[in-house]
Amino acid sequence: MESKKATLSAPAYGHVIASEKWRNSSLIQSLKGGGVKILFESELGMADFLLPNKSSILYLSECDVIAGTAYKRKLVRYRNACSSFQEQVLLEKTRLVEQYFWAVQKFVVVELGLTLLPVGGQMEASQLLLQMVHTDGKENPFKKRSSSGLLDAQVLAAVQQVPGVGRVKALALLERFSSIHQLCNATVAELEAIVGQAAAQNIHMFFHKPTAAVR
């Protein structure tokens, strides 16, 4: 069943293909309210949503994270699925998830090489998906926009999760490293040239300290 995703085409502009399990969710209702047409599919493999810009979305809920390490197997299966879609992960970052966030972020971004986008819940996730659906063309809205130099607020917020990195430093880092994945793999010397020695050490330690076990 997981191979089914590879045979699906990206939906037309203004449409979203959603897993059947989301049919009665508040997220779907919010998408409809934003003018998006929903096509339900029972065999999306590990994905929850497919978008017109060829993005595949896996949604990690608060329950997924705090229940234990099973979410890691879910993520690995999602990453390994044969697909022509760009795989991204939406993570519910609630107060209960806060203590696990850096470990999840490291696993998703550094170890699996996927894009991680934190959201406050289904309503915020729907607004993020609406933004992605209504982005013209196939440009990924979570990469640096070369024409304006502006960065998507979600990526900027994710970088600011690193201790000691505020908005100014986050902007400077993302001007040099076009994705969180590249930032995670940067050397201390590369980071130091942008944010200074102390901040560079903090950033490198944040992404490379041993991953704590999730209960």
Secondary structure as UniProt FT lines:
FT   TURN            2..3
FT   HELIX           4..7
FT   TURN            13..14
FT   STRAND          15..19
FT   HELIX           20..22
FT   TURN            23..24
FT   HELIX           26..33
FT   TURN            34..35
FT   STRAND          37..41
FT   TURN            45..46
FT   STRAND          49..50
FT   TURN            52..53
FT   STRAND          55..60
FT   HELIX           62..66
FT   HELIX           70..80
FT   STRAND          86..92
FT   TURN            95..97
FT   HELIX           98..100
FT   HELIX           101..105
FT   HELIX           106..111
FT   STRAND          115..119
FT   HELIX           122..133
FT   TURN            137..138
FT   TURN            141..142
FT   TURN            146..148
FT   HELIX           153..159
FT   TURN            160..161
FT   TURN            163..164
FT   HELIX           167..176
FT   HELIX           180..184
FT   HELIX           188..195
FT   HELIX           197..208
//
